[in-house]
Amino acid sequence: MKSTTTVKRTPAKTSTPKNRLESPLVQTGYSSEDFHLKVQEKAYALFVARGFVHGFDVEDWLTAEKLVRGA
């Protein structure tokens, strides 16, 4: 006869992970959609100010996030 062992699994302790968007939203008071829109507008403004030079999209986005968080 084969012996079976029952393993009692307990739920893992859950902690609230810090979402990348959670922190700026708490700081700015914007909803997720509003925050994204503000960053998008600011990133485009940086693109225009650079003279429509391509290749800096990630840099513009990250800079825009910092600027929106600080505003």
PQR file of N, CA, C, O and H, with PARSE charges and radii, in Angstrom:
ATOM      1  N   MET A   1       0.834  -1.168   0.000 -0.4000 1.5000
ATOM      2  CA  MET A   1       0.000   0.000   0.000 -0.0000 2.0000
ATOM      3  C   MET A   1       0.888   1.244   0.000  0.5500 1.7000
ATOM      4  O   MET A   1       1.869   1.328   0.739 -0.5500 1.4000
ATOM      5  N   LYS A   2       0.526   2.195  -0.834 -0.4000 1.5000
ATOM      6  CA  LYS A   2       1.318   3.401  -0.994 -0.0000 2.0000
ATOM      7  C   LYS A   2       0.913   4.417   0.073  0.5500 1.7000
ATOM      8  O   LYS A   2      -0.272   4.657   0.301 -0.5500 1.4000
ATOM      9  H   LYS A   2      -0.271   2.127  -1.435  0.4000 1.0000
ATOM     10  N   SER A   3       1.895   4.995   0.706 -0.4000 1.5000
ATOM     11  CA  SER A   3       1.657   5.987   1.736 -0.0000 2.0000
ATOM     12  C   SER A   3       1.555   7.372   1.093  0.5500 1.7000
ATOM     13  O   SER A   3       2.344   7.715   0.212 -0.5500 1.4000
ATOM     14  H   SER A   3       2.858   4.800   0.520  0.4000 1.0000
ATOM     15  N   THR A   4       0.601   8.140   1.530 -0.4000 1.5000
ATOM     16  CA  THR A   4       0.487   9.507   1.019 -0.0000 2.0000
ATOM     17  C   THR A   4       0.687  10.488   2.163  0.5500 1.7000
ATOM     18  O   THR A   4       0.246  10.270   3.292 -0.5500 1.4000
ATOM     19  H   THR A   4      -0.040   7.861   2.245  0.4000 1.0000
ATOM     20  N   THR A   5       1.346  11.541   1.839 -0.4000 1.5000
ATOM     21  CA  THR A   5       1.590  12.577   2.823 -0.0000 2.0000
ATOM     22  C   THR A   5       0.819  13.819   2.404  0.5500 1.7000
ATOM     23  O   THR A   5       0.907  14.269   1.262 -0.5500 1.4000
ATOM     24  H   THR A   5       1.704  11.718   0.922  0.4000 1.0000
ATOM     25  N   THR A   6       0.079  14.351   3.330 -0.4000 1.5000
ATOM     26  CA  THR A   6      -0.676  15.561   3.040 -0.0000 2.0000
ATOM     27  C   THR A   6       0.117  16.751   3.544  0.5500 1.7000
ATOM     28  O   THR A   6       0.531  16.803   4.702 -0.5500 1.4000
ATOM     29  H   THR A   6       0.008  13.985   4.258  0.4000 1.0000
ATOM     30  N   VAL A   7       0.319  17.705   2.649 -0.4000 1.5000
ATOM     31  CA  VAL A   7       1.044  18.909   3.007 -0.0000 2.0000
ATOM     32  C   VAL A   7       0.033  20.030   3.158  0.5500 1.7000
ATOM     33  O   VAL A   7      -0.709  20.361   2.233 -0.5500 1.4000
ATOM     34  H   VAL A   7      -0.017  17.663   1.708  0.4000 1.0000
ATOM     35  N   LYS A   8       0.027  20.597   4.341 -0.4000 1.5000
ATOM     36  CA  LYS A   8      -0.883  21.696   4.582 -0.0000 2.0000
ATOM     37  C   LYS A   8      -0.213  22.972   4.099  0.5500 1.7000
ATOM     38  O   LYS A   8       0.861  23.349   4.568 -0.5500 1.4000
ATOM     39  H   LYS A   8       0.630  20.327   5.093  0.4000 1.0000
ATOM     40  N   ARG A   9      -0.864  23.618   3.165 -0.4000 1.5000
ATOM     41  CA  ARG A   9      -0.316  24.857   2.622 -0.0000 2.0000
ATOM     42  C   ARG A   9      -1.021  26.037   3.269  0.5500 1.7000
ATOM     43  O   ARG A   9      -2.249  26.103   3.330 -0.5500 1.4000
ATOM     44  H   ARG A   9      -1.736  23.312   2.784  0.4000 1.0000
ATOM     45  N   THR A  10      -0.229  26.937   3.735 -0.4000 1.5000
ATOM     46  CA  THR A  10      -0.787  28.154   4.302 -0.0000 2.0000
ATOM     47  C   THR A  10      -0.622  29.267   3.288  0.5500 1.7000
ATOM     48  O   THR A  10       0.347  29.289   2.529 -0.5500 1.4000
ATOM     49  H   THR A  10       0.769  26.884   3.686  0.4000 1.0000
ATOM     50  N   PRO A  11      -1.550  30.171   3.277 -0.5600 1.5000
ATOM     51  CA  PRO A  11      -1.418  31.262   2.302  0.2800 2.0000
ATOM     52  C   PRO A  11      -0.147  32.062   2.568  0.5500 1.7000
ATOM     53  O   PRO A  11       0.244  32.288   3.714 -0.5500 1.4000
ATOM     54  N   ALA A  12       0.469  32.472   1.501 -0.4000 1.5000
ATOM     55  CA  ALA A  12       1.685  33.275   1.636 -0.0000 2.0000
ATOM     56  C   ALA A  12       1.321  34.611   2.246  0.5500 1.7000
ATOM     57  O   ALA A  12       0.234  35.146   2.023 -0.5500 1.4000
ATOM     58  H   ALA A  12       0.151  32.289   0.570  0.4000 1.0000
ATOM     59  N   LYS A  13       2.245  35.132   3.013 -0.4000 1.5000
ATOM     60  CA  LYS A  13       2.015  36.451   3.575 -0.0000 2.0000
ATOM     61  C   LYS A  13       2.027  37.447   2.436  0.5500 1.7000
ATOM     62  O   LYS A  13       2.952  37.482   1.624 -0.5500 1.4000
ATOM     63  H   LYS A  13       3.127  34.698   3.194  0.4000 1.0000
ATOM     64  N   THR A  14       1.008  38.236   2.392 -0.4000 1.5000
ATOM     65  CA  THR A  14       0.920  39.200   1.307 -0.0000 2.0000
ATOM     66  C   THR A  14       1.286  40.574   1.835  0.5500 1.7000
ATOM     67  O   THR A  14       0.815  41.020   2.882 -0.5500 1.4000
ATOM     68  H   THR A  14       0.256  38.208   3.051  0.4000 1.0000
ATOM     69  N   SER A  15       2.117  41.201   1.093 -0.4000 1.5000
ATOM     70  CA  SER A  15       2.434  42.587   1.394 -0.0000 2.0000
ATOM     71  C   SER A  15       2.065  43.390   0.157  0.5500 1.7000
ATOM     72  O   SER A  15       2.070  42.874  -0.961 -0.5500 1.4000
ATOM     73  H   SER A  15       2.499  40.839   0.243  0.4000 1.0000
ATOM     74  N   THR A  16       1.758  44.607   0.366 -0.4000 1.5000
ATOM     75  CA  THR A  16       1.378  45.439  -0.759 -0.0000 2.0000
ATOM     76  C   THR A  16       2.638  45.875  -1.483  0.5500 1.7000
ATOM     77  O   THR A  16       3.407  46.686  -0.965 -0.5500 1.4000
ATOM     78  H   THR A  16       1.754  45.026   1.274  0.4000 1.0000
ATOM     79  N   PRO A  17       2.855  45.336  -2.689 -0.5600 1.5000
ATOM     80  CA  PRO A  17       4.061  45.744  -3.410  0.2800 2.0000
ATOM     81  C   PRO A  17       3.925  47.183  -3.883  0.5500 1.7000
ATOM     82  O   PRO A  17       2.831  47.655  -4.191 -0.5500 1.4000
ATOM     83  N   LYS A  18       5.032  47.850  -3.932 -0.4000 1.5000
ATOM     84  CA  LYS A  18       5.022  49.220  -4.418 -0.0000 2.0000
ATOM     85  C   LYS A  18       4.981  49.191  -5.939  0.5500 1.7000
ATOM     86  O   LYS A  18       5.949  48.804  -6.594 -0.5500 1.4000
ATOM     87  H   LYS A  18       5.921  47.466  -3.683  0.4000 1.0000
ATOM     88  N   ASN A  19       3.877  49.596  -6.474 -0.4000 1.5000
ATOM     89  CA  ASN A  19       3.710  49.671  -7.909 -0.0000 2.0000
ATOM     90  C   ASN A  19       4.443  50.919  -8.390  0.5500 1.7000
ATOM     91  O   ASN A  19       4.447  51.935  -7.695 -0.5500 1.4000
ATOM     92  H   ASN A  19       3.091  49.911  -5.942  0.4000 1.0000
ATOM     93  N   ARG A  20       5.059  50.860  -9.563 -0.4000 1.5000
ATOM     94  CA  ARG A  20       5.788  52.012 -10.085 -0.0000 2.0000
ATOM     95  C   ARG A  20       4.896  53.226 -10.219  0.5500 1.7000
ATOM     96  O   ARG A  20       5.335  54.357 -10.010 -0.5500 1.4000
ATOM     97  H   ARG A  20       5.056  50.035 -10.128  0.4000 1.0000
ATOM     98  N   LEU A  21       3.640  52.990 -10.568 -0.4000 1.5000
ATOM     99  CA  LEU A  21       2.748  54.118 -10.744 -0.0000 2.0000
ATOM    100  C   LEU A  21       2.098  54.560  -9.440  0.5500 1.7000
ATOM    101  O   LEU A  21       1.569  55.669  -9.361 -0.5500 1.4000
ATOM    102  H   LEU A  21       3.283  52.071 -10.737  0.4000 1.0000
ATOM    103  N   GLU A  22       2.129  53.721  -8.429 -0.4000 1.5000
ATOM    104  CA  GLU A  22       1.461  54.067  -7.188 -0.0000 2.0000
ATOM    105  C   GLU A  22       2.123  55.267  -6.522  0.5500 1.7000
ATOM    106  O   GLU A  22       1.435  56.189  -6.085 -0.5500 1.4000
ATOM    107  H   GLU A  22       2.559  52.820  -8.494  0.4000 1.0000
ATOM    108  N   SER A  23       3.425  55.264  -6.442 -0.4000 1.5000
ATOM    109  CA  SER A  23       4.140  56.319  -5.746 -0.0000 2.0000
ATOM    110  C   SER A  23       3.901  57.693  -6.364  0.5500 1.7000
ATOM    111  O   SER A  23       3.560  58.624  -5.634 -0.5500 1.4000
ATOM    112  H   SER A  23       3.984  54.514  -6.798  0.4000 1.0000
ATOM    113  N   PRO A  24       4.067  57.865  -7.691 -0.5600 1.5000
ATOM    114  CA  PRO A  24       3.820  59.188  -8.253  0.2800 2.0000
ATOM    115  C   PRO A  24       2.376  59.631  -8.091  0.5500 1.7000
ATOM    116  O   PRO A  24       2.105  60.820  -7.920 -0.5500 1.4000
ATOM    117  N   LEU A  25       1.452  58.690  -8.144 -0.4000 1.5000
ATOM    118  CA  LEU A  25       0.053  59.056  -8.027 -0.0000 2.0000
ATOM    119  C   LEU A  25      -0.254  59.567  -6.637  0.5500 1.7000
ATOM    120  O   LEU A  25      -1.010  60.524  -6.471 -0.5500 1.4000
ATOM    121  H   LEU A  25       1.671  57.724  -8.283  0.4000 1.0000
ATOM    122  N   VAL A  26       0.328  58.933  -5.646 -0.4000 1.5000
ATOM    123  CA  VAL A  26       0.120  59.381  -4.277 -0.0000 2.0000
ATOM    124  C   VAL A  26       0.709  60.776  -4.113  0.5500 1.7000
ATOM    125  O   VAL A  26       0.112  61.633  -3.462 -0.5500 1.4000
ATOM    126  H   VAL A  26       0.942  58.156  -5.781  0.4000 1.0000
ATOM    127  N   GLN A  27       1.871  61.002  -4.696 -0.4000 1.5000
ATOM    128  CA  GLN A  27       2.545  62.288  -4.555 -0.0000 2.0000
ATOM    129  C   GLN A  27       1.832  63.395  -5.322  0.5500 1.7000
ATOM    130  O   GLN A  27       1.770  64.528  -4.845 -0.5500 1.4000
ATOM    131  H   GLN A  27       2.357  60.306  -5.224  0.4000 1.0000
ATOM    132  N   THR A  28       1.296  63.092  -6.496 -0.4000 1.5000
ATOM    133  CA  THR A  28       0.708  64.128  -7.340 -0.0000 2.0000
ATOM    134  C   THR A  28      -0.781  64.305  -7.124  0.5500 1.7000
ATOM    135  O   THR A  28      -1.314  65.390  -7.356 -0.5500 1.4000
ATOM    136  H   THR A  28       1.347  62.172  -6.884  0.4000 1.0000
ATOM    137  N   GLY A  29      -1.459  63.264  -6.687 -0.4000 1.5000
ATOM    138  CA  GLY A  29      -2.905  63.347  -6.525 -0.0000 2.0000
ATOM    139  C   GLY A  29      -3.662  63.094  -7.816  0.5500 1.7000
ATOM    140  O   GLY A  29      -4.888  63.199  -7.837 -0.5500 1.4000
ATOM    141  H   GLY A  29      -1.027  62.382  -6.499  0.4000 1.0000
ATOM    142  N   TYR A  30      -2.956  62.760  -8.901 -0.4000 1.5000
ATOM    143  CA  TYR A  30      -3.611  62.469 -10.171 -0.0000 2.0000
ATOM    144  C   TYR A  30      -4.131  61.038 -10.174  0.5500 1.7000
ATOM    145  O   TYR A  30      -3.578  60.165  -9.505 -0.5500 1.4000
ATOM    146  H   TYR A  30      -1.960  62.675  -8.884  0.4000 1.0000
ATOM    147  N   SER A  31      -5.192  60.807 -10.927 -0.4000 1.5000
ATOM    148  CA  SER A  31      -5.607  59.433 -11.177 -0.0000 2.0000
ATOM    149  C   SER A  31      -4.586  58.820 -12.124  0.5500 1.7000
ATOM    150  O   SER A  31      -3.760  59.534 -12.692 -0.5500 1.4000
ATOM    151  H   SER A  31      -5.642  61.517 -11.470  0.4000 1.0000
ATOM    152  N   SER A  32      -4.637  57.525 -12.296 -0.4000 1.5000
ATOM    153  CA  SER A  32      -3.695  56.838 -13.179 -0.0000 2.0000
ATOM    154  C   SER A  32      -3.769  57.383 -14.598  0.5500 1.7000
ATOM    155  O   SER A  32      -2.743  57.628 -15.232 -0.5500 1.4000
ATOM    156  H   SER A  32      -5.309  56.945 -11.835  0.4000 1.0000
ATOM    157  N   GLU A  33      -4.978  57.569 -15.088 -0.4000 1.5000
ATOM    158  CA  GLU A  33      -5.156  58.080 -16.453 -0.0000 2.0000
ATOM    159  C   GLU A  33      -4.659  59.518 -16.569  0.5500 1.7000
ATOM    160  O   GLU A  33      -4.001  59.871 -17.547 -0.5500 1.4000
ATOM    161  H   GLU A  33      -5.812  57.370 -14.573  0.4000 1.0000
ATOM    162  N   ASP A  34      -4.968  60.341 -15.582 -0.4000 1.5000
ATOM    163  CA  ASP A  34      -4.526  61.735 -15.622 -0.0000 2.0000
ATOM    164  C   ASP A  34      -3.006  61.840 -15.560  0.5500 1.7000
ATOM    165  O   ASP A  34      -2.404  62.640 -16.275 -0.5500 1.4000
ATOM    166  H   ASP A  34      -5.503  60.055 -14.787  0.4000 1.0000
ATOM    167  N   PHE A  35      -2.393  61.032 -14.708 -0.4000 1.5000
ATOM    168  CA  PHE A  35      -0.939  61.041 -14.593 -0.0000 2.0000
ATOM    169  C   PHE A  35      -0.313  60.664 -15.934  0.5500 1.7000
ATOM    170  O   PHE A  35       0.614  61.330 -16.396 -0.5500 1.4000
ATOM    171  H   PHE A  35      -2.882  60.381 -14.127  0.4000 1.0000
ATOM    172  N   HIS A  36      -0.814  59.603 -16.558 -0.4000 1.5000
ATOM    173  CA  HIS A  36      -0.287  59.156 -17.847 -0.0000 2.0000
ATOM    174  C   HIS A  36      -0.441  60.259 -18.900  0.5500 1.7000
ATOM    175  O   HIS A  36       0.474  60.506 -19.686 -0.5500 1.4000
ATOM    176  H   HIS A  36      -1.567  59.062 -16.183  0.4000 1.0000
ATOM    177  N   LEU A  37      -1.590  60.912 -18.907 -0.4000 1.5000
ATOM    178  CA  LEU A  37      -1.837  61.972 -19.876 -0.0000 2.0000
ATOM    179  C   LEU A  37      -0.892  63.154 -19.659  0.5500 1.7000
ATOM    180  O   LEU A  37      -0.351  63.701 -20.620 -0.5500 1.4000
ATOM    181  H   LEU A  37      -2.333  60.711 -18.269  0.4000 1.0000
ATOM    182  N   LYS A  38      -0.695  63.546 -18.410 -0.4000 1.5000
ATOM    183  CA  LYS A  38       0.213  64.657 -18.107 -0.0000 2.0000
ATOM    184  C   LYS A  38       1.642  64.325 -18.533  0.5500 1.7000
ATOM    185  O   LYS A  38       2.338  65.171 -19.094 -0.5500 1.4000
ATOM    186  H   LYS A  38      -1.134  63.102 -17.629  0.4000 1.0000
ATOM    187  N   VAL A  39       2.078  63.094 -18.266 -0.4000 1.5000
ATOM    188  CA  VAL A  39       3.429  62.678 -18.654 -0.0000 2.0000
ATOM    189  C   VAL A  39       3.546  62.656 -20.172  0.5500 1.7000
ATOM    190  O   VAL A  39       4.549  63.100 -20.730 -0.5500 1.4000
ATOM    191  H   VAL A  39       1.513  62.406 -17.810  0.4000 1.0000
ATOM    192  N   GLN A  40       2.525  62.142 -20.835 -0.4000 1.5000
ATOM    193  CA  GLN A  40       2.533  62.083 -22.296 -0.0000 2.0000
ATOM    194  C   GLN A  40       2.646  63.488 -22.893  0.5500 1.7000
ATOM    195  O   GLN A  40       3.423  63.707 -23.822 -0.5500 1.4000
ATOM    196  H   GLN A  40       1.709  61.781 -20.382  0.4000 1.0000
ATOM    197  N   GLU A  41       1.884  64.425 -22.369 -0.4000 1.5000
ATOM    198  CA  GLU A  41       1.931  65.801 -22.870 -0.0000 2.0000
ATOM    199  C   GLU A  41       3.308  66.425 -22.640  0.5500 1.7000
ATOM    200  O   GLU A  41       3.849  67.092 -23.522 -0.5500 1.4000
ATOM    201  H   GLU A  41       1.253  64.248 -21.613  0.4000 1.0000
ATOM    202  N   LYS A  42       3.862  66.207 -21.466 -0.4000 1.5000
ATOM    203  CA  LYS A  42       5.166  66.781 -21.137 -0.0000 2.0000
ATOM    204  C   LYS A  42       6.265  66.148 -21.994  0.5500 1.7000
ATOM    205  O   LYS A  42       7.165  66.849 -22.456 -0.5500 1.4000
ATOM    206  H   LYS A  42       3.422  65.665 -20.749  0.4000 1.0000
ATOM    207  N   ALA A  43       6.202  64.840 -22.208 -0.4000 1.5000
ATOM    208  CA  ALA A  43       7.202  64.152 -23.036 -0.0000 2.0000
ATOM    209  C   ALA A  43       7.149  64.671 -24.475  0.5500 1.7000
ATOM    210  O   ALA A  43       8.186  64.849 -25.114 -0.5500 1.4000
ATOM    211  H   ALA A  43       5.471  64.271 -21.833  0.4000 1.0000
ATOM    212  N   TYR A  44       5.944  64.910 -24.977 -0.4000 1.5000
ATOM    213  CA  TYR A  44       5.817  65.448 -26.331 -0.0000 2.0000
ATOM    214  C   TYR A  44       6.382  66.863 -26.394  0.5500 1.7000
ATOM    215  O   TYR A  44       7.028  67.233 -27.375 -0.5500 1.4000
ATOM    216  H   TYR A  44       5.102  64.765 -24.458  0.4000 1.0000
ATOM    217  N   ALA A  45       6.142  67.647 -25.361 -0.4000 1.5000
ATOM    218  CA  ALA A  45       6.693  69.007 -25.325 -0.0000 2.0000
ATOM    219  C   ALA A  45       8.221  68.975 -25.342  0.5500 1.7000
ATOM    220  O   ALA A  45       8.853  69.814 -25.984 -0.5500 1.4000
ATOM    221  H   ALA A  45       5.617  67.347 -24.564  0.4000 1.0000
ATOM    222  N   LEU A  46       8.809  68.020 -24.647 -0.4000 1.5000
ATOM    223  CA  LEU A  46      10.267  67.876 -24.667 -0.0000 2.0000
ATOM    224  C   LEU A  46      10.754  67.493 -26.061  0.5500 1.7000
ATOM    225  O   LEU A  46      11.785  67.984 -26.519 -0.5500 1.4000
ATOM    226  H   LEU A  46       8.296  67.338 -24.126  0.4000 1.0000
ATOM    227  N   PHE A  47      10.013  66.619 -26.732 -0.4000 1.5000
ATOM    228  CA  PHE A  47      10.329  66.206 -28.099 -0.0000 2.0000
ATOM    229  C   PHE A  47      10.287  67.410 -29.046  0.5500 1.7000
ATOM    230  O   PHE A  47      11.172  67.577 -29.886 -0.5500 1.4000
ATOM    231  H   PHE A  47       9.175  66.220 -26.359  0.4000 1.0000
ATOM    232  N   VAL A  48       9.262  68.237 -28.905 -0.4000 1.5000
ATOM    233  CA  VAL A  48       9.122  69.426 -29.744 -0.0000 2.0000
ATOM    234  C   VAL A  48      10.254  70.405 -29.450  0.5500 1.7000
ATOM    235  O   VAL A  48      10.848  70.969 -30.369 -0.5500 1.4000
ATOM    236  H   VAL A  48       8.544  68.101 -28.223  0.4000 1.0000
ATOM    237  N   ALA A  49      10.551  70.604 -28.162 -0.4000 1.5000
ATOM    238  CA  ALA A  49      11.609  71.541 -27.781 -0.0000 2.0000
ATOM    239  C   ALA A  49      12.972  71.110 -28.315  0.5500 1.7000
ATOM    240  O   ALA A  49      13.836  71.950 -28.565 -0.5500 1.4000
ATOM    241  H   ALA A  49      10.069  70.146 -27.416  0.4000 1.0000
ATOM    242  N   ARG A  50      13.165  69.812 -28.487 -0.4000 1.5000
ATOM    243  CA  ARG A  50      14.419  69.291 -29.014 -0.0000 2.0000
ATOM    244  C   ARG A  50      14.469  69.451 -30.532  0.5500 1.7000
ATOM    245  O   ARG A  50      15.499  69.158 -31.140 -0.5500 1.4000
ATOM    246  H   ARG A  50      12.464  69.129 -28.284  0.4000 1.0000
ATOM    247  N   GLY A  51      13.408  69.898 -31.148 -0.4000 1.5000
ATOM    248  CA  GLY A  51      13.377  70.084 -32.593 -0.0000 2.0000
ATOM    249  C   GLY A  51      12.945  68.838 -33.330  0.5500 1.7000
ATOM    250  O   GLY A  51      13.371  68.607 -34.462 -0.5500 1.4000
ATOM    251  H   GLY A  51      12.571  70.136 -30.654  0.4000 1.0000
ATOM    252  N   PHE A  52      12.098  68.025 -32.703 -0.4000 1.5000
ATOM    253  CA  PHE A  52      11.550  66.801 -33.301 -0.0000 2.0000
ATOM    254  C   PHE A  52      12.628  65.773 -33.644  0.5500 1.7000
ATOM    255  O   PHE A  52      12.478  64.992 -34.584 -0.5500 1.4000
ATOM    256  H   PHE A  52      11.751  68.213 -31.784  0.4000 1.0000
ATOM    257  N   VAL A  53      13.717  65.782 -32.869 -0.4000 1.5000
ATOM    258  CA  VAL A  53      14.797  64.815 -33.067 -0.0000 2.0000
ATOM    259  C   VAL A  53      14.389  63.499 -32.421  0.5500 1.7000
ATOM    260  O   VAL A  53      14.089  63.455 -31.227 -0.5500 1.4000
ATOM    261  H   VAL A  53      13.839  66.416 -32.105  0.4000 1.0000
ATOM    262  N   HIS A  54      14.377  62.429 -33.206 -0.4000 1.5000
ATOM    263  CA  HIS A  54      13.977  61.108 -32.714 -0.0000 2.0000
ATOM    264  C   HIS A  54      15.126  60.429 -31.965  0.5500 1.7000
ATOM    265  O   HIS A  54      16.289  60.807 -32.104 -0.5500 1.4000
ATOM    266  H   HIS A  54      14.620  62.465 -34.175  0.4000 1.0000
ATOM    267  N   GLY A  55      14.771  59.422 -31.169 -0.4000 1.5000
ATOM    268  CA  GLY A  55      15.768  58.614 -30.486 -0.0000 2.0000
ATOM    269  C   GLY A  55      15.910  58.911 -29.004  0.5500 1.7000
ATOM    270  O   GLY A  55      16.733  58.300 -28.323 -0.5500 1.4000
ATOM    271  H   GLY A  55      13.826  59.115 -31.056  0.4000 1.0000
ATOM    272  N   PHE A  56      15.125  59.835 -28.507 -0.4000 1.5000
ATOM    273  CA  PHE A  56      15.207  60.208 -27.096 -0.0000 2.0000
ATOM    274  C   PHE A  56      13.887  59.981 -26.373  0.5500 1.7000
ATOM    275  O   PHE A  56      13.622  60.608 -25.348 -0.5500 1.4000
ATOM    276  H   PHE A  56      14.457  60.333 -29.060  0.4000 1.0000
ATOM    277  N   ASP A  57      13.054  59.081 -26.908 -0.4000 1.5000
ATOM    278  CA  ASP A  57      11.712  58.889 -26.362 -0.0000 2.0000
ATOM    279  C   ASP A  57      11.717  58.407 -24.915  0.5500 1.7000
ATOM    280  O   ASP A  57      10.932  58.895 -24.101 -0.5500 1.4000
ATOM    281  H   ASP A  57      13.270  58.571 -27.741  0.4000 1.0000
ATOM    282  N   VAL A  58      12.580  57.468 -24.586 -0.4000 1.5000
ATOM    283  CA  VAL A  58      12.622  56.954 -23.212 -0.0000 2.0000
ATOM    284  C   VAL A  58      13.138  58.033 -22.268  0.5500 1.7000
ATOM    285  O   VAL A  58      12.601  58.226 -21.177 -0.5500 1.4000
ATOM    286  H   VAL A  58      13.218  57.071 -25.247  0.4000 1.0000
ATOM    287  N   GLU A  59      14.175  58.728 -22.694 -0.4000 1.5000
ATOM    288  CA  GLU A  59      14.713  59.812 -21.874 -0.0000 2.0000
ATOM    289  C   GLU A  59      13.656  60.894 -21.646  0.5500 1.7000
ATOM    290  O   GLU A  59      13.501  61.398 -20.534 -0.5500 1.4000
ATOM    291  H   GLU A  59      14.611  58.571 -23.580  0.4000 1.0000
ATOM    292  N   ASP A  60      12.930  61.246 -22.715 -0.4000 1.5000
ATOM    293  CA  ASP A  60      11.875  62.255 -22.585 -0.0000 2.0000
ATOM    294  C   ASP A  60      10.780  61.784 -21.636  0.5500 1.7000
ATOM    295  O   ASP A  60      10.284  62.563 -20.821 -0.5500 1.4000
ATOM    296  H   ASP A  60      13.056  60.837 -23.619  0.4000 1.0000
ATOM    297  N   TRP A  61      10.399  60.507 -21.739 -0.4000 1.5000
ATOM    298  CA  TRP A  61       9.337  59.975 -20.884 -0.0000 2.0000
ATOM    299  C   TRP A  61       9.754  60.006 -19.411  0.5500 1.7000
ATOM    300  O   TRP A  61       8.981  60.427 -18.550 -0.5500 1.4000
ATOM    301  H   TRP A  61      10.802  59.874 -22.400  0.4000 1.0000
ATOM    302  N   LEU A  62      10.969  59.563 -19.129 -0.4000 1.5000
ATOM    303  CA  LEU A  62      11.440  59.539 -17.746 -0.0000 2.0000
ATOM    304  C   LEU A  62      11.594  60.952 -17.178  0.5500 1.7000
ATOM    305  O   LEU A  62      11.281  61.202 -16.014 -0.5500 1.4000
ATOM    306  H   LEU A  62      11.598  59.220 -19.828  0.4000 1.0000
ATOM    307  N   THR A  63      12.074  61.861 -18.006 -0.4000 1.5000
ATOM    308  CA  THR A  63      12.180  63.253 -17.579 -0.0000 2.0000
ATOM    309  C   THR A  63      10.796  63.833 -17.322  0.5500 1.7000
ATOM    310  O   THR A  63      10.590  64.551 -16.343 -0.5500 1.4000
ATOM    311  H   THR A  63      12.328  61.658 -18.952  0.4000 1.0000
ATOM    312  N   ALA A  64       9.858  63.524 -18.195 -0.4000 1.5000
ATOM    313  CA  ALA A  64       8.492  64.017 -18.034 -0.0000 2.0000
ATOM    314  C   ALA A  64       7.862  63.480 -16.748  0.5500 1.7000
ATOM    315  O   ALA A  64       7.156  64.211 -16.052 -0.5500 1.4000
ATOM    316  H   ALA A  64      10.026  62.941 -18.990  0.4000 1.0000
ATOM    317  N   GLU A  65       8.115  62.203 -16.427 -0.4000 1.5000
ATOM    318  CA  GLU A  65       7.587  61.650 -15.169 -0.0000 2.0000
ATOM    319  C   GLU A  65       8.127  62.428 -13.975  0.5500 1.7000
ATOM    320  O   GLU A  65       7.381  62.760 -13.053 -0.5500 1.4000
ATOM    321  H   GLU A  65       8.688  61.610 -16.992  0.4000 1.0000
ATOM    322  N   LYS A  66       9.417  62.716 -13.995 -0.4000 1.5000
ATOM    323  CA  LYS A  66      10.021  63.474 -12.891 -0.0000 2.0000
ATOM    324  C   LYS A  66       9.415  64.860 -12.792  0.5500 1.7000
ATOM    325  O   LYS A  66       9.128  65.343 -11.696 -0.5500 1.4000
ATOM    326  H   LYS A  66      10.023  62.446 -14.744  0.4000 1.0000
ATOM    327  N   LEU A  67       9.218  65.508 -13.948 -0.4000 1.5000
ATOM    328  CA  LEU A  67       8.657  66.857 -13.943 -0.0000 2.0000
ATOM    329  C   LEU A  67       7.211  66.873 -13.448  0.5500 1.7000
ATOM    330  O   LEU A  67       6.819  67.772 -12.703 -0.5500 1.4000
ATOM    331  H   LEU A  67       9.451  65.116 -14.838  0.4000 1.0000
ATOM    332  N   VAL A  68       6.429  65.895 -13.855 -0.4000 1.5000
ATOM    333  CA  VAL A  68       5.030  65.834 -13.426 -0.0000 2.0000
ATOM    334  C   VAL A  68       4.954  65.529 -11.933  0.5500 1.7000
ATOM    335  O   VAL A  68       4.123  66.100 -11.227 -0.5500 1.4000
ATOM    336  H   VAL A  68       6.747  65.165 -14.460  0.4000 1.0000
ATOM    337  N   ARG A  69       5.807  64.641 -11.451 -0.4000 1.5000
ATOM    338  CA  ARG A  69       5.832  64.346 -10.015 -0.0000 2.0000
ATOM    339  C   ARG A  69       6.190  65.580  -9.197  0.5500 1.7000
ATOM    340  O   ARG A  69       5.655  65.797  -8.109 -0.5500 1.4000
ATOM    341  H   ARG A  69       6.482  64.178 -12.024  0.4000 1.0000
ATOM    342  N   GLY A  70       7.107  66.388  -9.739 -0.4000 1.5000
ATOM    343  CA  GLY A  70       7.557  67.567  -9.023 -0.0000 2.0000
ATOM    344  C   GLY A  70       6.601  68.745  -9.112  0.5500 1.7000
ATOM    345  O   GLY A  70       6.685  69.687  -8.324 -0.5500 1.4000
ATOM    346  H   GLY A  70       7.541  66.212 -10.622  0.4000 1.0000
ATOM    347  N   ALA A  71       5.695  68.685 -10.074 -0.4000 1.5000
ATOM    348  CA  ALA A  71       4.757  69.822 -10.284 -0.0000 2.0000
ATOM    349  C   ALA A  71       3.681  69.872  -9.230  0.5500 1.7000
ATOM    350  O   ALA A  71       2.825  70.757  -9.263 -0.5500 1.4000
ATOM    351  H   ALA A  71       5.627  67.920 -10.715  0.4000 1.0000
TER
END
